Every structure is written in C-alpha cells, then in structure tokens.
Amino acid sequence: MAEPQRPTGARPDAGDPETAGAPRLHGDLLTTSLLALLRGWNAYGYQLAQRLRACGLPVFDQGTVYRTLRQMEKGGLVHSFWDTSESGPARRMYSLTAAGEAFLTGWLDALDRYQRFLGSLWGFPPPGGAGPVNAPMSPAATPPPAADGNTDRDPPE
C-alpha cells in the first residue's frame, strides 16, 4: 500500500504523534542557536546539527541547518572554508564573523528580555533574581480591555 500523501506545506513530522504540534527550531532561533555554537569553535554543518540534537532543542530538519548556514554566510554572519585536513572528502567548516557576533549578542539580549517578560506573566522569578517577581505593568503596557469592555479577566491557569 502506498504511503499517504502529505498536504503541500505540511510539516514533515505532521504524522509523528511524538512531535506533531511540538515547537520547531527554525528562523532566527535556529540562526541564533547555530551562532551560539560557533562562538567558541569552528564546526562542520553535521557537527552543528548533532550538537543541536544533543542540547535537546526543539525538532528541526537537518536540511534546514545547511540552508540556514548558507543564508548566514550570504548575510555575512559566518564564514566558511573547505577543510581538507582529515582523511576523506573535504568538508565545509563554518566560523563566526564579527557581524555574526553582533547579531548573536542582540538576540541573546532579546531572548533574556523575552524570558523575563514571560516569567513576569506567570509569576516566575526572573533569571538571576534581579527585580520584582510580579512587577506591575506600566500603563502603556497594560493590555486593552476585552471587546465586551470587561477588564476583570483572570489570568489563564
């Protein structure tokens, strides 16, 4: 019997009950993760994919890692060169550039602020214990009332 066809645009893991609906590592989060791995060492695409898996990050497609590395190189975030030092075929090795370091630093700051924001919504203490746990939102950051005008909403449980 033929394998069922996946709808165009469907995620490759759509039929896998263990990963269906799970977060996916892609876009700027994948870029940031790859740059973070390259911060201290040069690596091959395969090594980077293995390290991402070992870290327990969300599901990702290995082909996406290679495409992302190429896009990162075109954008000046990484530099690649052919490593012929080992026996076997030459392999493309990637290294972080100054632009990649700046991009990574900006994203690490943004992720830190995002973690604090989400933690404040759910009452978790901020990383490092700095600042109040349940600091009130400023009036400018207060969400608008619901369409029915009710401002007495309980937070989600």
C-alpha positions as CSV (number, residue, x, y, z in Angstrom):
1,M,0.0,0.0,0.0
2,A,1.3,3.5,-0.9
3,E,2.3,5.9,1.8
4,P,-0.4,8.6,2.3
5,Q,0.4,11.9,0.7
6,R,1.2,14.8,3.0
7,P,-0.6,18.0,2.1
8,T,1.6,20.7,0.4
9,G,3.2,22.8,3.1
10,A,2.6,20.3,5.9
11,R,5.4,19.8,8.4
12,P,7.4,16.7,7.8
13,D,6.6,15.4,11.3
14,A,2.9,16.0,10.9
15,G,2.1,12.3,11.2
16,D,4.5,11.6,14.1
17,P,2.5,11.6,17.3
18,E,5.6,12.4,19.4
19,T,6.5,15.6,17.5
20,A,3.2,16.7,15.9
21,G,2.4,20.2,17.2
22,A,5.7,20.5,19.1
23,P,7.8,23.7,18.7
24,R,10.2,23.7,15.8
25,L,13.6,25.2,15.7
26,H,13.8,27.4,12.6
27,G,14.3,31.0,11.5
28,D,16.1,33.4,13.8
29,L,16.1,30.9,16.7
30,L,17.9,28.4,14.6
31,T,20.3,31.1,13.4
32,T,20.9,32.2,17.0
33,S,21.5,28.7,18.1
34,L,24.0,28.0,15.3
35,L,25.8,31.2,16.0
36,A,26.0,30.4,19.7
37,L,27.5,27.0,18.9
38,L,30.1,28.7,16.6
39,R,31.0,31.2,19.3
40,G,33.8,29.1,20.7
41,W,34.8,26.8,17.9
42,N,34.7,26.2,14.1
43,A,32.5,23.4,13.1
44,Y,31.0,21.4,10.1
45,G,27.3,21.5,9.5
46,Y,26.9,17.9,10.6
47,Q,28.7,18.7,13.9
48,L,26.4,21.6,14.5
49,A,23.3,19.5,13.8
50,Q,24.5,16.9,16.2
51,R,25.2,19.4,18.9
52,L,21.7,20.9,18.5
53,R,20.1,17.5,18.9
54,A,22.3,16.8,22.0
55,C,21.2,20.0,23.6
56,G,17.5,18.8,23.5
57,L,16.3,21.8,21.4
58,P,13.0,21.5,19.5
59,V,12.7,19.4,16.4
60,F,14.5,20.7,13.3
61,D,15.1,19.4,9.8
62,Q,18.8,18.7,9.1
63,G,18.5,20.1,5.6
64,T,17.2,23.4,7.2
65,V,20.5,23.6,9.1
66,Y,22.5,23.5,5.9
67,R,20.3,26.0,4.2
68,T,20.4,28.3,7.2
69,L,24.2,28.1,7.3
70,R,24.3,29.1,3.6
71,Q,22.0,32.1,4.2
72,M,24.0,33.1,7.2
73,E,27.2,33.1,5.1
74,K,25.4,35.2,2.4
75,G,24.4,37.6,5.1
76,G,28.0,37.8,6.5
77,L,27.2,36.2,9.8
78,V,29.5,33.2,9.3
79,H,32.5,32.5,7.0
80,S,33.1,29.0,5.6
81,F,36.2,27.3,4.2
82,W,37.0,23.9,2.9
83,D,38.8,21.7,5.5
84,T,41.0,19.1,3.8
85,S,43.0,18.2,6.9
86,E,41.2,14.9,7.7
87,S,41.2,11.8,5.5
88,G,38.2,11.6,3.2
89,P,36.5,14.2,1.3
90,A,36.9,17.9,2.0
91,R,34.3,19.3,4.3
92,R,32.9,22.9,4.7
93,M,33.8,24.3,8.0
94,Y,32.0,27.4,9.5
95,S,33.3,30.1,11.7
96,L,31.6,33.1,13.4
97,T,32.3,36.6,11.9
98,A,32.2,40.0,13.8
99,A,28.7,40.6,12.2
100,G,27.6,37.2,13.5
101,E,28.8,38.0,17.0
102,A,26.9,41.3,16.9
103,F,23.7,39.5,15.7
104,L,24.1,36.9,18.4
105,T,24.6,39.5,21.1
106,G,21.5,41.3,20.1
107,W,19.4,38.1,20.1
108,L,20.8,37.0,23.4
109,D,19.7,40.3,24.9
110,A,16.3,40.0,23.3
111,L,15.8,36.4,24.5
112,D,16.8,37.5,28.0
113,R,14.1,40.2,27.9
114,Y,11.6,37.8,26.5
115,Q,12.3,35.3,29.2
116,R,11.8,38.0,31.8
117,F,8.5,39.1,30.2
118,L,7.1,35.6,30.0
119,G,8.2,34.9,33.6
120,S,6.5,38.1,34.8
121,L,3.2,37.0,33.2
122,W,3.3,33.6,35.0
123,G,4.9,34.8,38.3
124,F,8.2,33.1,37.8
125,P,11.3,34.8,39.4
126,P,13.5,36.5,36.8
127,P,16.8,34.8,36.0
128,G,19.5,35.8,38.5
129,G,16.8,37.0,41.0
130,A,17.0,40.6,39.8
131,G,13.9,42.8,40.0
132,P,10.5,42.1,41.4
133,V,8.7,38.9,40.5
134,N,5.3,40.4,39.9
135,A,6.1,43.9,38.9
136,P,3.0,45.7,37.7
137,M,2.9,46.5,34.0
138,S,3.3,50.1,33.1
139,P,0.1,51.8,32.0
140,A,1.4,51.9,28.4
141,A,2.0,48.1,28.5
142,T,-1.4,47.3,30.0
143,P,-3.5,45.3,27.6
144,P,-6.6,46.9,26.3
145,P,-10.0,45.8,27.7
146,A,-11.8,42.9,26.1
147,A,-14.3,43.7,23.3
148,D,-17.1,43.4,25.9
149,G,-15.4,46.1,28.0
150,N,-14.7,43.7,30.8
151,T,-11.3,44.4,32.4
152,D,-11.8,41.9,35.1
153,R,-10.1,38.9,33.4
154,D,-8.5,36.1,35.3
155,P,-5.1,35.0,34.0
156,P,-5.0,31.6,32.3
157,E,-4.5,28.7,34.6
